[in-house]
Amino acid sequence: MRPFRARSPQSNPAERVRTLEPTPAERVRTLLATAHSMSVVTDGGSQEVHHLDGVDAKGHVHLHDPAEAALHPEAQRTPVRLEFTDIAPTAVRDRLRARLTVTGILEAPYASHSAESFCMEYGQALLETPQGRSFVTLRELHASEVDPLATCEAGMLTHLVDGHSELVPLLLRLVRPHPRPGVQRVLPLALDRYGMTLRLEYARTHTDVRLPFPTPVAHPDQVRSQIHALLAAARRASHRSGLPA
């Protein structure tokens, strides 16, 4: 069984710097590693699997290449679909950030009452976001890595909203092109190694904008300085957002 492998440290640094947001494979890899619940859909129906014994979804499902199925010819092949949702930790208007569907084949009938992990022959992963749909192969998944901020993103964003809410509208000065008039509320929607996503809420609609960090971060301890760099740049920018900051 092939385990997940982190991206090679010899990958091109320049290419990483040019990346302004996570790739679909990185988002899928992160969701699989941090999700604490999922829906398992088979011919027998749908079952909700919640957080078990401190192990995330990746600990419950072992994904392997279809070529390895030949090693277990006696296995009972059961089509399965795993469904995940990515929910924003802040109280934005629409908190659903993404849906992930992973399809494949189980080597044995799914037992909803069992707390044991299970093996799944990987078919494909479909990531659906407001920006569109992306399919991720197993090779892309193996080549990606979990975002280093994934496990602390919720705490960082809620701290920013609860303890420093006056700073969030200030970041609008960095948005290009400038937001159209009528923004009623600004909240952080997402935080990852490449930057922050803000949600701009209008009376009846909303839009999301990316603010990339000067350089991608490799550890949560580096986030503070990156956010300070964004705020410093915002203070130097002319104020055209129309919001107090």
Salt bridges, closest charged atoms under 4 A:
GLU26 OE2 - ARG7 NH1 3.74
GLU26 OE2 - ARG16 NH1 3.20
GLU83 OE2 - ARG81 NE 2.82
ASP86 OD2 - ARG27 NH2 3.37
ASP86 OD1 - ARG97 NH2 2.93
GLU107 OE2 - HIS64 NE2 2.81
GLU121 OE1 - ARG77 NH1 2.94
GLU128 OE2 - ARG133 NH1 3.31
GLU145 OE2 - ARG16 NH2 3.26
GLU145 OE2 - ARG193 NH1 2.38
GLU153 OE2 - ARG97 NH1 2.73
ASP192 OD2 - ARG210 NH1 2.79
GLU201 OE1 - ARG185 NE 3.00
ASP208 OD1 - ARG199 NE 2.73
ASP221 OD2 - HIS219 ND1 3.43
